[in-house]
Amino acid sequence: MGLALVMFFLLLVSLSEHIEFAVAYLIASAACISLLGVYLSYVLRNWRRGVGFAAALTGLYGALYGLLISENNALVLGSILLFAVLAAVMVATRKIDWYNIGKPDEEPARFVAG
């Protein structure tokens, strides 16, 4: 998966040498999003999860494109976007007991007649 994400930038750079940047960005992002969506649908054995990941990746690539074309405001917009993502992750994971992740569930106490 990581290599597929890296291939996006390689495709983008190589295509943008020959065609307009916006078209190159669209082609490179569509190719990588499609590849990862199909791959994850099979790996996760659930097409909805693959499509969900592809939708999230589409939103991410869209946000990155918006940052790239707003040269004067890229730093402030990127900082606000990263802050919003961090806040969302923190809110979504606030009730997770990180100390018990991966530990087997304890067996309930058994009643012994005596």
C-alpha positions in Angstrom: 0.0 0.0 0.0 2.8 2.4 0.8 4.4 1.8 -2.5 1.1 2.5 -4.3 1.0 5.9 -2.4 4.5 6.6 -3.5 3.7 5.8 -7.1 1.1 8.6 -7.0 3.9 11.2 -6.8 6.0 9.4 -9.4 3.0 9.3 -11.8 2.2 12.9 -11.1 5.7 14.2 -11.8 6.2 12.1 -14.9 2.7 13.0 -16.3 3.0 16.7 -15.5 6.1 17.0 -17.7 3.9 16.2 -20.7 0.4 17.4 -19.9 -1.3 20.1 -17.8 -0.8 19.7 -14.0 -4.5 19.4 -13.1 -5.0 16.7 -15.7 -1.9 14.8 -14.5 -3.0 15.1 -10.9 -6.5 13.8 -11.8 -5.0 10.8 -13.7 -2.4 9.9 -11.1 -4.9 10.2 -8.2 -7.6 8.2 -10.0 -5.2 5.5 -10.8 -3.8 5.1 -7.3 -7.2 5.5 -5.6 -8.7 2.8 -7.9 -5.7 0.4 -7.3 -5.9 0.8 -3.5 -9.7 0.5 -3.4 -9.8 -2.7 -5.4 -6.8 -4.1 -3.5 -8.3 -3.4 -0.1 -11.7 -4.8 -1.1 -10.0 -8.1 -1.6 -7.6 -8.0 1.3 -10.3 -6.9 3.8 -12.9 -9.3 2.1 -15.4 -6.5 2.2 -16.0 -4.2 -0.8 -17.6 -1.5 1.4 -14.4 -1.1 3.4 -12.4 -0.9 0.2 -14.8 1.8 -1.2 -14.8 3.6 2.1 -11.0 3.8 2.1 -11.0 4.9 -1.5 -13.5 7.6 -0.6 -11.3 8.8 2.2 -8.3 8.8 0.0 -10.3 10.8 -2.6 -11.0 13.4 0.0 -7.4 13.5 1.0 -6.1 13.9 -2.5 -8.8 16.6 -3.1 -7.6 18.5 0.0 -4.0 18.2 -1.1 -4.8 19.5 -4.5 -6.6 22.5 -3.0 -3.5 23.2 -0.9 -1.2 23.0 -3.9 -3.2 25.4 -6.0 -3.5 28.0 -3.3 0.2 28.9 -3.1 -0.1 32.0 -0.9 -2.3 30.3 1.7 -0.8 26.7 1.6 0.9 26.9 5.0 -2.0 28.2 6.9 -4.6 26.0 5.2 -2.4 22.9 5.6 -1.9 23.7 9.3 -5.7 24.1 9.8 -6.3 20.9 7.9 -3.8 18.9 10.0 -5.2 20.4 13.2 -8.7 19.3 12.2 -7.5 15.8 11.4 -5.7 15.6 14.7 -8.7 16.8 16.6 -10.9 14.2 14.8 -8.6 11.4 15.6 -8.3 12.4 19.2 -12.1 12.7 19.6 -12.7 9.3 17.8 -10.2 7.5 20.0 -10.8 9.2 23.4 -12.6 6.2 24.9 -10.1 3.5 23.9 -8.2 1.9 26.7 -4.7 1.9 25.2 -3.3 -0.2 28.0 -5.5 -3.2 27.4 -5.2 -3.4 23.6 -4.0 -6.8 22.5 -4.5 -8.4 25.9 -6.7 -11.4 26.0 -10.1 -11.0 27.7 -10.2 -12.2 31.2 -12.4 -15.2 31.9 -15.3 -14.6 34.2 -15.1 -16.1 37.6 -16.8 -19.5 37.8 -19.2 -20.4 40.6 -18.0 -23.5 42.4 -20.6 -25.3 44.4 -19.2 -26.4 47.7 
